[in-house]
């Protein structure tokens, strides 16, 4: 809901950049964790990660659907979660 409202107020690009910025902050926070990191810092980092991902998702879907040819909207909407799950499972394999 927040991403959609932010997209209407600004643009898809600004919303996506905002989300990517939050994802960068979360990744930086995760990189600094050690054995003595408090649960509050871990929780805040997870909230940043989730908020960033949520802000990226709506503009990403909007951009993908805007390039769909007439009559192929269903194919494009089916490819998006399939590609996302493929890369989601590829991440731990690469690491």
C-alpha positions as CSV (number, residue, x, y, z in Angstrom):
1,X,0.0,0.0,0.0
2,X,2.8,2.4,0.9
3,X,4.7,1.7,-2.3
4,X,1.6,2.4,-4.4
5,X,0.9,5.6,-2.7
6,X,4.5,6.7,-3.0
7,X,4.5,5.8,-6.7
8,X,1.4,8.0,-7.3
9,X,3.0,10.9,-5.3
10,X,6.4,10.7,-7.0
11,X,7.2,8.2,-9.7
12,X,8.0,4.5,-10.1
13,X,11.7,5.3,-10.5
14,X,11.8,7.3,-7.2
15,X,10.0,4.6,-5.3
16,X,12.3,1.9,-6.6
17,X,15.4,4.0,-5.8
18,X,14.0,4.6,-2.3
19,X,13.5,0.8,-1.8
20,X,17.0,0.0,-3.2
21,X,18.5,2.5,-0.8
22,X,16.8,0.8,2.1
23,X,18.0,-2.6,0.8
24,X,21.5,-1.2,0.7
25,X,21.3,0.1,4.3
26,X,20.0,-3.3,5.4
27,X,22.8,-5.1,3.6
28,X,25.4,-2.8,5.1
29,X,23.9,-3.4,8.6
30,X,24.0,-7.2,8.0
31,X,27.6,-7.0,7.0
32,X,28.5,-5.4,10.4
33,X,26.9,-8.0,12.6
34,X,29.1,-9.9,15.0
35,X,28.5,-12.2,17.9
36,X,27.5,-9.4,20.2
37,X,25.0,-7.7,17.9
38,X,21.8,-6.9,19.9
39,X,18.4,-8.3,18.9
40,X,17.1,-4.8,18.4
41,X,19.7,-4.0,15.7
42,X,19.0,-7.3,14.0
43,X,15.2,-6.6,14.1
44,X,15.7,-3.1,12.7
45,X,17.8,-4.5,9.9
46,X,15.1,-7.1,9.0
47,X,12.5,-4.3,9.0
48,X,14.7,-2.2,6.7
49,X,15.1,-5.2,4.4
50,X,11.4,-6.0,4.3
51,X,10.4,-2.3,3.7
52,X,13.0,-2.0,1.0
53,X,11.8,-5.1,-0.8
54,X,8.2,-4.0,-0.5
55,X,9.0,-0.6,-2.0
56,X,10.8,-2.2,-4.9
57,X,8.1,-4.8,-5.7
58,X,5.3,-2.5,-6.8
59,X,7.3,-0.4,-9.3
60,X,9.0,-3.5,-10.6
61,X,5.6,-5.2,-11.4
62,X,4.4,-1.9,-12.9
63,X,7.4,-1.6,-15.2
64,X,7.2,-5.2,-16.3
65,X,3.5,-5.0,-17.1
66,X,3.9,-1.7,-19.0
67,X,6.1,-3.6,-21.6
68,X,3.6,-6.4,-22.0
69,X,2.2,-6.7,-25.5
70,X,-1.6,-6.7,-25.8
71,X,-2.8,-10.2,-25.1
72,X,0.4,-11.3,-23.4
73,X,-0.3,-9.8,-20.0
74,X,-0.9,-13.2,-18.5
75,X,2.5,-14.5,-19.7
76,X,4.4,-11.5,-18.3
77,X,2.6,-11.8,-15.0
78,X,3.5,-15.5,-14.9
79,X,7.1,-15.0,-15.7
80,X,7.7,-12.4,-12.9
81,X,7.2,-14.8,-9.9
82,X,8.9,-17.6,-11.7
83,X,12.0,-15.6,-12.4
84,X,12.0,-14.2,-8.8
85,X,11.8,-17.7,-7.3
86,X,14.5,-19.0,-9.6
87,X,16.9,-16.2,-8.6
88,X,15.8,-16.6,-4.9
89,X,16.9,-20.2,-5.0
90,X,20.0,-19.4,-7.0
91,X,21.4,-17.0,-4.3
92,X,22.2,-19.7,-1.7
93,X,23.6,-21.9,-4.4
94,X,26.1,-19.3,-5.5
95,X,27.1,-18.4,-1.9
